[in-house]
Amino acid sequence: MALDEGRILLTEDKDFGQLVYSSAQPSAGVVFFRFPARARAGLAKAAKDLVHQQGNRLTGRFVVVQPGRVRFGAPQKS
């Protein structure tokens, strides 16, 4: 549904990495949040900061967000 609507998917499900990379499934973009229980209080702020600071880089990418760290994968086909 996100791909059909051209939307970036926000998730905590690591299976999306498998779909995007290993299975070469097209994506409008996936942001994977990898926050341990002790850091969960900061997840919403991290999401807001990511969109505010890097929003133009999210489209078509697989992005991993961890406390204090953001990693951008290569652009994917949509």
MMTF fields as JSON, N, C-alpha, C and O atoms, coordinates in Angstrom:
{
  "mmtfVersion": "1.0.0",
  "mmtfProducer": "UNKNOWN",
  "numBonds": 311,
  "numAtoms": 312,
  "numGroups": 78,
  "numChains": 1,
  "numModels": 1,
  "chainsPerModel": [1],
  "groupsPerChain": [78],
  "chainIdList": ["A"],
  "bondAtomList": [4, 2, 8, 6, 12, 10, 16, 14, 20, 18, 24, 22, 28, 26, 32, 30, 36, 34, 40, 38, 44, 42, 48, 46, 52, 50, 56, 54, 60, 58, 64, 62, 68, 66, 72, 70, 76, 74, 80, 78, 84, 82, 88, 86, 92, 90, 96, 94, 100, 98, 104, 102, 108, 106, 112, 110, 116, 114, 120, 118, 124, 122, 128, 126, 132, 130, 136, 134, 140, 138, 144, 142, 148, 146, 152, 150, 156, 154, 160, 158, 164, 162, 168, 166, 172, 170, 176, 174, 180, 178, 184, 182, 188, 186, 192, 190, 196, 194, 200, 198, 204, 202, 208, 206, 212, 210, 216, 214, 220, 218, 224, 222, 228, 226, 232, 230, 236, 234, 240, 238, 244, 242, 248, 246, 252, 250, 256, 254, 260, 258, 264, 262, 268, 266, 272, 270, 276, 274, 280, 278, 284, 282, 288, 286, 292, 290, 296, 294, 300, 298, 304, 302, 308, 306],
  "bondOrderList": [1, 1, 1, 1, 1, 1, 1, 1, 1, 1, 1, 1, 1, 1, 1, 1, 1, 1, 1, 1, 1, 1, 1, 1, 1, 1, 1, 1, 1, 1, 1, 1, 1, 1, 1, 1, 1, 1, 1, 1, 1, 1, 1, 1, 1, 1, 1, 1, 1, 1, 1, 1, 1, 1, 1, 1, 1, 1, 1, 1, 1, 1, 1, 1, 1, 1, 1, 1, 1, 1, 1, 1, 1, 1, 1, 1, 1],
  "groupList": [{"groupName": "MET", "atomNameList": ["N", "CA", "C", "O"], "elementList": ["N", "C", "C", "O"], "formalChargeList": [0, 0, 0, 0], "bondAtomList": [1, 0, 2, 1, 3, 2], "bondOrderList": [1, 1, 2], "singleLetterCode": "M", "chemCompType": "L-PEPTIDE LINKING"}, {"groupName": "ALA", "atomNameList": ["N", "CA", "C", "O"], "elementList": ["N", "C", "C", "O"], "formalChargeList": [0, 0, 0, 0], "bondAtomList": [1, 0, 2, 1, 3, 2], "bondOrderList": [1, 1, 2], "singleLetterCode": "A", "chemCompType": "L-PEPTIDE LINKING"}, {"groupName": "LEU", "atomNameList": ["N", "CA", "C", "O"], "elementList": ["N", "C", "C", "O"], "formalChargeList": [0, 0, 0, 0], "bondAtomList": [1, 0, 2, 1, 3, 2], "bondOrderList": [1, 1, 2], "singleLetterCode": "L", "chemCompType": "L-PEPTIDE LINKING"}, {"groupName": "ASP", "atomNameList": ["N", "CA", "C", "O"], "elementList": ["N", "C", "C", "O"], "formalChargeList": [0, 0, 0, 0], "bondAtomList": [1, 0, 2, 1, 3, 2], "bondOrderList": [1, 1, 2], "singleLetterCode": "D", "chemCompType": "L-PEPTIDE LINKING"}, {"groupName": "GLU", "atomNameList": ["N", "CA", "C", "O"], "elementList": ["N", "C", "C", "O"], "formalChargeList": [0, 0, 0, 0], "bondAtomList": [1, 0, 2, 1, 3, 2], "bondOrderList": [1, 1, 2], "singleLetterCode": "E", "chemCompType": "L-PEPTIDE LINKING"}, {"groupName": "GLY", "atomNameList": ["N", "CA", "C", "O"], "elementList": ["N", "C", "C", "O"], "formalChargeList": [0, 0, 0, 0], "bondAtomList": [1, 0, 2, 1, 3, 2], "bondOrderList": [1, 1, 2], "singleLetterCode": "G", "chemCompType": "PEPTIDE LINKING"}, {"groupName": "ARG", "atomNameList": ["N", "CA", "C", "O"], "elementList": ["N", "C", "C", "O"], "formalChargeList": [0, 0, 0, 0], "bondAtomList": [1, 0, 2, 1, 3, 2], "bondOrderList": [1, 1, 2], "singleLetterCode": "R", "chemCompType": "L-PEPTIDE LINKING"}, {"groupName": "ILE", "atomNameList": ["N", "CA", "C", "O"], "elementList": ["N", "C", "C", "O"], "formalChargeList": [0, 0, 0, 0], "bondAtomList": [1, 0, 2, 1, 3, 2], "bondOrderList": [1, 1, 2], "singleLetterCode": "I", "chemCompType": "L-PEPTIDE LINKING"}, {"groupName": "THR", "atomNameList": ["N", "CA", "C", "O"], "elementList": ["N", "C", "C", "O"], "formalChargeList": [0, 0, 0, 0], "bondAtomList": [1, 0, 2, 1, 3, 2], "bondOrderList": [1, 1, 2], "singleLetterCode": "T", "chemCompType": "L-PEPTIDE LINKING"}, {"groupName": "LYS", "atomNameList": ["N", "CA", "C", "O"], "elementList": ["N", "C", "C", "O"], "formalChargeList": [0, 0, 0, 0], "bondAtomList": [1, 0, 2, 1, 3, 2], "bondOrderList": [1, 1, 2], "singleLetterCode": "K", "chemCompType": "L-PEPTIDE LINKING"}, {"groupName": "PHE", "atomNameList": ["N", "CA", "C", "O"], "elementList": ["N", "C", "C", "O"], "formalChargeList": [0, 0, 0, 0], "bondAtomList": [1, 0, 2, 1, 3, 2], "bondOrderList": [1, 1, 2], "singleLetterCode": "F", "chemCompType": "L-PEPTIDE LINKING"}, {"groupName": "GLN", "atomNameList": ["N", "CA", "C", "O"], "elementList": ["N", "C", "C", "O"], "formalChargeList": [0, 0, 0, 0], "bondAtomList": [1, 0, 2, 1, 3, 2], "bondOrderList": [1, 1, 2], "singleLetterCode": "Q", "chemCompType": "L-PEPTIDE LINKING"}, {"groupName": "VAL", "atomNameList": ["N", "CA", "C", "O"], "elementList": ["N", "C", "C", "O"], "formalChargeList": [0, 0, 0, 0], "bondAtomList": [1, 0, 2, 1, 3, 2], "bondOrderList": [1, 1, 2], "singleLetterCode": "V", "chemCompType": "L-PEPTIDE LINKING"}, {"groupName": "TYR", "atomNameList": ["N", "CA", "C", "O"], "elementList": ["N", "C", "C", "O"], "formalChargeList": [0, 0, 0, 0], "bondAtomList": [1, 0, 2, 1, 3, 2], "bondOrderList": [1, 1, 2], "singleLetterCode": "Y", "chemCompType": "L-PEPTIDE LINKING"}, {"groupName": "SER", "atomNameList": ["N", "CA", "C", "O"], "elementList": ["N", "C", "C", "O"], "formalChargeList": [0, 0, 0, 0], "bondAtomList": [1, 0, 2, 1, 3, 2], "bondOrderList": [1, 1, 2], "singleLetterCode": "S", "chemCompType": "L-PEPTIDE LINKING"}, {"groupName": "PRO", "atomNameList": ["N", "CA", "C", "O"], "elementList": ["N", "C", "C", "O"], "formalChargeList": [0, 0, 0, 0], "bondAtomList": [1, 0, 2, 1, 3, 2], "bondOrderList": [1, 1, 2], "singleLetterCode": "P", "chemCompType": "L-PEPTIDE LINKING"}, {"groupName": "HIS", "atomNameList": ["N", "CA", "C", "O"], "elementList": ["N", "C", "C", "O"], "formalChargeList": [0, 0, 0, 0], "bondAtomList": [1, 0, 2, 1, 3, 2], "bondOrderList": [1, 1, 2], "singleLetterCode": "H", "chemCompType": "L-PEPTIDE LINKING"}, {"groupName": "ASN", "atomNameList": ["N", "CA", "C", "O"], "elementList": ["N", "C", "C", "O"], "formalChargeList": [0, 0, 0, 0], "bondAtomList": [1, 0, 2, 1, 3, 2], "bondOrderList": [1, 1, 2], "singleLetterCode": "N", "chemCompType": "L-PEPTIDE LINKING"}],
  "groupTypeList": [0, 1, 2, 3, 4, 5, 6, 7, 2, 2, 8, 4, 3, 9, 3, 10, 5, 11, 2, 12, 13, 14, 14, 1, 11, 15, 14, 1, 5, 12, 12, 10, 10, 6, 10, 15, 1, 6, 1, 6, 1, 5, 2, 1, 9, 1, 1, 9, 3, 2, 12, 16, 11, 11, 5, 17, 6, 2, 8, 5, 6, 10, 12, 12, 12, 11, 15, 5, 6, 12, 6, 10, 5, 1, 15, 11, 9, 14],
  "groupIdList": [1, 2, 3, 4, 5, 6, 7, 8, 9, 10, 11, 12, 13, 14, 15, 16, 17, 18, 19, 20, 21, 22, 23, 24, 25, 26, 27, 28, 29, 30, 31, 32, 33, 34, 35, 36, 37, 38, 39, 40, 41, 42, 43, 44, 45, 46, 47, 48, 49, 50, 51, 52, 53, 54, 55, 56, 57, 58, 59, 60, 61, 62, 63, 64, 65, 66, 67, 68, 69, 70, 71, 72, 73, 74, 75, 76, 77, 78],
  "secStructList": [7, 6, 6, 6, 6, 6, 7, 7, 3, 3, 3, 1, 7, 6, 2, 2, 2, 0, 0, 0, 0, 0, 1, 7, 7, 7, 7, 1, 7, 3, 3, 3, 3, 7, 7, 7, 4, 4, 4, 4, 4, 4, 2, 2, 2, 2, 2, 2, 2, 2, 2, 2, 2, 2, 4, 4, 4, 7, 6, 6, 7, 3, 3, 3, 3, 3, 6, 6, 3, 3, 3, 3, 7, 7, 7, 7, 7, 7],
  "xCoordList": [0.828, 0.0, 0.88, 0.597, 1.955, 2.843, 3.469, 3.555, 3.902, 4.496, 3.47, 3.762, 2.277, 1.22, 0.894, 0.564, 0.988, 0.669, 1.906, 1.796, 3.093, 4.326, 4.73, 5.31, 4.423, 4.698, 5.895, 6.153, 6.605, 7.721, 7.154, 6.333, 7.602, 7.12, 8.006, 9.228, 7.408, 8.108, 7.801, 6.636, 8.839, 8.611, 9.651, 10.728, 9.307, 10.245, 10.437, 11.086, 9.881, 9.936, 11.13, 11.131, 12.143, 13.364, 13.15, 14.036, 12.02, 11.741, 11.667, 11.845, 11.409, 11.354, 12.727, 12.812, 13.795, 15.138, 15.35, 15.957, 14.853, 14.93, 14.182, 14.68, 13.007, 12.21, 12.886, 12.921, 13.415, 14.004, 15.325, 15.56, 16.188, 17.519, 17.593, 17.925, 17.298, 17.463, 16.468, 16.827, 15.231, 14.199, 14.062, 13.277, 14.81, 14.802, 13.398, 13.062, 12.581, 11.242, 11.333, 12.116, 10.567, 10.595, 10.037, 9.243, 10.467, 10.065, 10.114, 11.003, 9.163, 9.208, 10.13, 10.469, 10.528, 11.413, 10.954, 9.757, 11.923, 11.637, 12.544, 13.752, 11.963, 12.737, 12.521, 11.413, 13.607, 13.575, 14.122, 15.278, 13.282, 13.68, 14.141, 13.403, 15.361, 15.968, 16.317, 17.457, 15.316, 15.476, 15.254, 14.189, 16.238, 16.035, 15.037, 14.78, 14.495, 13.464, 13.897, 13.091, 15.148, 15.614, 15.657, 15.739, 15.604, 15.693, 14.383, 14.346, 13.318, 12.05, 11.465, 10.782, 11.72, 11.166, 11.664, 11.005, 12.802, 13.362, 12.989, 13.43, 12.189, 11.868, 11.075, 11.42, 10.057, 9.232, 10.056, 9.911, 10.911, 11.764, 12.749, 13.006, 13.294, 14.228, 13.534, 14.126, 12.278, 11.52, 11.279, 11.472, 10.868, 10.616, 11.897, 11.884, 12.996, 14.272, 14.747, 15.274, 14.557, 14.965, 14.229, 14.852, 12.923, 12.135, 12.524, 12.656, 12.705, 13.058, 14.444, 14.619, 15.412, 16.793, 17.155, 17.999, 16.535, 16.942, 15.788, 15.942, 14.654, 13.462, 13.661, 13.098, 14.453, 14.662, 15.526, 15.593, 16.18, 17.03, 16.322, 16.899, 15.109, 14.436, 13.794, 13.706, 13.357, 12.636, 13.504, 14.624, 12.961, 13.636, 14.808, 15.599, 14.94, 16.067, 15.588, 14.453, 16.49, 16.281, 17.166, 18.39, 16.53, 17.235, 17.077, 15.974, 18.178, 18.15, 18.418, 19.426, 17.496, 17.631, 17.811, 16.979, 18.908, 19.198, 19.455, 19.708, 19.399, 19.679, 21.042, 22.074, 21.031, 22.262, 22.905, 24.026, 22.224, 22.824, 21.771, 20.696, 22.087, 21.218, 22.094, 23.121, 21.689, 22.43, 21.522, 20.388, 22.022, 21.281, 21.8, 22.999, 20.896, 21.252, 21.235, 20.783, 21.724, 21.719, 20.28, 19.381, 20.063, 18.698, 18.185, 18.936, 16.915, 16.284, 15.36, 14.946, 15.04, 14.067, 12.681, 12.366, 11.858, 10.482, 9.513, 8.305],
  "yCoordList": [-1.182, 0.0, 1.256, 2.211, 1.257, 2.425, 2.677, 3.826, 1.634, 1.784, 2.329, 3.253, 1.758, 2.207, 3.686, 4.38, 4.16, 5.555, 6.451, 7.648, 5.875, 6.657, 7.166, 8.245, 6.383, 6.807, 6.062, 4.907, 6.73, 6.125, 5.374, 5.902, 4.144, 3.296, 3.455, 3.34, 3.716, 3.762, 2.466, 2.091, 1.772, 0.467, 0.123, 0.717, -0.837, -1.457, -2.929, -3.673, -3.342, -4.728, -4.924, -4.421, -5.65, -5.819, -6.664, -6.708, -7.33, -8.102, -7.214, -7.707, -5.918, -5.036, -4.888, -4.688, -4.983, -4.973, -6.162, -6.039, -7.313, -8.528, -8.329, -8.706, -7.747, -7.531, -6.555, -6.793, -5.475, -4.44, -4.898, -4.687, -5.524, -5.879, -7.278, -7.432, -8.272, -9.645, -10.026, -10.697, -9.602, -9.954, -8.91, -9.094, -7.824, -6.746, -6.224, -5.927, -6.114, -5.56, -4.046, -3.42, -3.444, -1.989, -1.309, -1.888, -0.08, 0.652, 2.149, 2.629, 2.884, 4.343, 4.867, 6.05, 3.964, 4.29, 3.581, 3.431, 3.144, 2.484, 3.095, 3.215, 3.484, 3.939, 2.907, 2.734, 2.224, 1.172, 1.735, 2.152, 1.744, 2.226, 1.052, 0.09, 1.146, 0.076, 0.66, 1.044, 0.715, 1.321, 0.267, -0.348, 0.052, -0.878, -0.291, 0.913, -1.14, -0.723, 0.488, 1.381, 0.52, 1.615, 2.967, 4.008, 2.962, 4.199, 4.561, 5.525, 3.819, 4.015, 5.409, 5.912, 6.021, 7.362, 8.372, 9.385, 8.114, 9.036, 8.746, 9.465, 7.717, 7.318, 8.386, 8.702, 8.935, 9.943, 11.179, 11.728, 11.619, 12.771, 12.44, 13.281, 11.246, 10.834, 10.849, 11.273, 10.388, 10.391, 11.823, 12.134, 12.672, 14.081, 14.753, 15.459, 14.543, 15.149, 14.637, 15.4, 13.343, 12.764, 13.429, 13.821, 13.558, 14.171, 15.639, 16.123, 16.334, 17.755, 17.965, 18.861, 17.158, 17.367, 16.652, 17.139, 15.516, 14.687, 14.29, 13.397, 14.927, 14.531, 14.353, 13.434, 15.216, 15.132, 13.934, 13.609, 13.279, 12.119, 10.785, 9.739, 10.782, 9.546, 8.787, 7.559, 9.495, 8.871, 7.839, 8.128, 6.632, 5.565, 4.933, 4.224, 5.166, 4.617, 3.723, 3.824, 2.843, 2.09, 2.762, 2.786, 3.308, 4.083, 3.375, 2.978, 3.221, 2.614, 3.718, 4.419, 3.861, 4.876, 4.17, 3.364, 4.488, 3.982, 5.188, 6.277, 5.031, 6.174, 6.788, 6.126, 8.055, 8.759, 8.418, 8.853, 7.649, 7.23, 7.029, 6.488, 7.471, 7.264, 6.751, 7.353, 5.631, 5.072, 5.038, 4.564, 5.537, 5.568, 4.49, 4.417, 3.653, 2.693, 3.369, 4.505, 2.665, 3.195, 3.383, 2.675, 4.326, 4.501, 3.203, 2.484, 2.918, 1.711, 2.077, 3.228, 1.09, 1.295, 1.392, 0.691, 2.248, 2.368, 1.748, 1.75],
  "zCoordList": [0.0, 0.0, 0.0, -0.724, 0.819, 0.869, -0.5, -0.933, -1.18, -2.51, -3.498, -4.258, -3.486, -4.404, -4.221, -5.182, -2.985, -2.687, -2.66, -2.396, -2.935, -2.944, -1.58, -1.456, -0.552, 0.826, 1.407, 1.066, 2.273, 2.988, 4.184, 4.934, 4.349, 5.432, 6.66, 6.56, 7.811, 9.087, 9.809, 9.94, 10.283, 10.882, 11.937, 11.993, 12.763, 13.692, 13.331, 14.068, 12.214, 11.758, 10.826, 9.702, 11.289, 10.486, 9.238, 8.385, 9.098, 7.882, 6.642, 5.529, 6.809, 5.655, 5.002, 3.791, 5.78, 5.213, 4.308, 3.244, 4.722, 3.907, 2.591, 1.53, 2.655, 1.446, 0.484, -0.723, 1.011, 0.177, -0.436, -1.625, 0.365, -0.13, -0.721, -1.897, 0.051, -0.419, -1.507, -2.474, -1.352, -2.322, -3.423, -4.353, -3.332, -4.324, -4.611, -5.758, -3.567, -3.723, -3.86, -3.146, -4.743, -4.888, -3.642, -2.9, -3.431, -2.242, -2.509, -3.212, -1.952, -2.0, -0.906, -0.872, -0.013, 1.106, 2.356, 2.599, 3.151, 4.421, 5.476, 5.269, 6.61, 7.761, 8.856, 9.363, 9.21, 10.226, 11.533, 11.605, 12.559, 13.876, 14.719, 14.934, 15.187, 15.984, 17.354, 17.614, 18.213, 19.532, 20.616, 20.663, 21.482, 22.595, 23.601, 23.605, 24.433, 25.395, 26.223, 26.485, 26.628, 27.499, 26.776, 27.426, 25.446, 24.668, 23.971, 23.207, 24.214, 23.507, 23.682, 22.79, 24.794, 25.035, 24.0, 23.766, 23.383, 22.404, 20.964, 20.067, 20.709, 19.339, 18.587, 17.449, 19.167, 18.483, 18.132, 17.039, 19.037, 18.759, 17.642, 16.781, 17.642, 16.588, 15.226, 14.234, 15.172, 13.918, 13.448, 12.272, 14.343, 14.002, 13.521, 12.512, 14.226, 13.849, 12.488, 11.679, 12.246, 10.971, 9.813, 8.826, 9.925, 8.856, 8.69, 7.565, 9.783, 9.728, 9.105, 8.279, 9.491, 9.064, 7.759, 7.006, 7.486, 6.354, 5.443, 4.61, 5.585, 4.847, 3.354, 2.758, 2.744, 1.296, 0.894, -0.291, 1.832, 1.525, 1.763, 1.466, 2.279, 2.673, 1.509, 1.544, 0.503, -0.606, -1.318, -1.739, -1.442, -2.169, -1.447, -2.07, -0.17, 0.591, 1.722, 2.189, 2.148, 3.382, 4.421, 4.292, 5.457, 6.476, 7.813, 8.189, 8.523, 9.857, 10.868, 10.79, 11.824, 12.864, 14.199, 14.614, 14.853, 16.194, 17.08, 16.565, 18.384, 19.253, 18.906, 19.011, 18.494, 18.178, 16.847, 16.581, 16.001, 14.736, 13.652, 13.914, 12.423, 11.269, 10.134, 9.819, 9.515, 8.381, 7.157, 7.229, 6.047, 4.791, 3.855, 3.586, 3.361, 2.335, 0.976, 0.836, -0.004, -1.383, -1.845, -1.39, -2.741, -3.291, -3.919, -4.578, -3.71, -4.242, -5.388, -5.523, -6.211, -7.272, -6.673, -5.712, -7.227, -6.73, -7.71, -7.47]
}
